[in-house]
Amino acid sequence: MITLWVFYSSFSSNDTNQPLNWKNNQVTLNNNVLMPTIGFGTAGLQNKEERIRYAISVGYRLLDTASDTGPWYKTESIIGSSVLPRVQRSHLFIVTKLHPQDHGKLNAARAIQLSLANLNSYIDLYLIHYPECFEEICLNLPEGTWEDSWRVMEEYYQLGLIKALGVSNFNMEQMVRLWEMATIKPAVWQNWYDPLHQSDEIVEFCRGHGIQFMAYSSLGTQWRNDQLIHDNIALNKIARDHSKSVSQIILRWLLHHQIVVIPRSNNDEHIKENFDLDFTLTSDEISSMDSLN
């Protein structure tokens, strides 16, 4: 415990007025923690740990997972048992999340302890996955609120067991409430963002409050027909002009807007391709993509 606190205290700062520093494929969060700008999403890869290890071999250093109590990921314990022992811990940035059915003081504490045990390590970024339960994602009703959970998360942050705190799937009203009540301000806001669904109000709030925005489902997976994006004429033209895929064009566009990306794939070629983003879009191409919202 003491060792972790000494290590972590060198990163700590509560000055949320510091501008986010975006360079060298890393962003400096509002508490001075460094986070990679390109990550690998692991939802649904519970039987595909070789894909996660391949992503690390390609160069990904951020892994996005969630509590094993949730229905989609089931990769938290796999990362702890099959991935982390093969890599120097300080070389990876692990994001995990609190399942909404675990809201409440006692439940949140148990959930965080379970995540720490699964990873056998500290947590780089801990997010509230959803502010509330709904039928498709919760087997049990929570015994408290997301506000209760945030207070517990702050305690583990102060202990040095979590390096940064944030949320996922919050709406604007909930974020304003969090910002007003939080002793430890959120460092990251994760939400759905793709060329046809641009959450610009959220992004602008993040920029105005020193919060890093992280995009999930950027390649169309939230649409019932994910080809809606990949068949887009404007995106395909830009992709052809750069000899790149539509996925690469989208990810490069997001990075241009200083949005952290966490693409997920079960295909080695796509995993490698989604990390190969060392090219530049023109201002006209960026404007064209901005207009697709």
C-alpha angles and dihedrals in degrees: 000000000000092000092053092049094051090049093047100043091070088067098045127112133142095203100121091174092075111109116243110260111220116187144112091028091298136096124209108227124219091269093050095257113142116231128184115246095218119054139171120242114219104188111141095006095110092125094036105068088143087068090055092049090048091052089055091049089053091054109268111143101175118073118191115206138144142215113302089231088075125085104237114047113035088168102105096090091039091056089049096048105031107024112032095052088061096050134054103258096228089058092066133064111209121200118191134165145221113243112232094236086064095061115131136070100278097033094048091050091050091047093051091048090051092051091049089050093047091052093037085216147067118290119244097201127009119193135188097239096206129356092224141018126253131182100266096055109032128069091179133031116248120252094221146009135278087253089061089049093051091056090053091048089053090055092054090046090054089051090056094241091115120042100197138009132215147141141246129208095010119148123223095264092052092048092051088051091049093048091052096048102036121107088188106044118226112262099193136033113195119196145144113286130161135145092274095041109044112175093202097158089058093046091051091050089051092051092049094050103038094253121142114231116219119193126215128185089024094151097060104272093131092063119087086231106038089186086074087087101033092052093049109130096216093049092047092051092052090047092052091048089057097035087239136122124261088248091056091048092052094047092047089050091053092049089051087059089049094249118146113235130209107184117186127208140159091204120090093212092052092044090056093041093052090057094049098087101135097128136089132240120215121245089249091053091049091049090049091054092045089057093057094079 
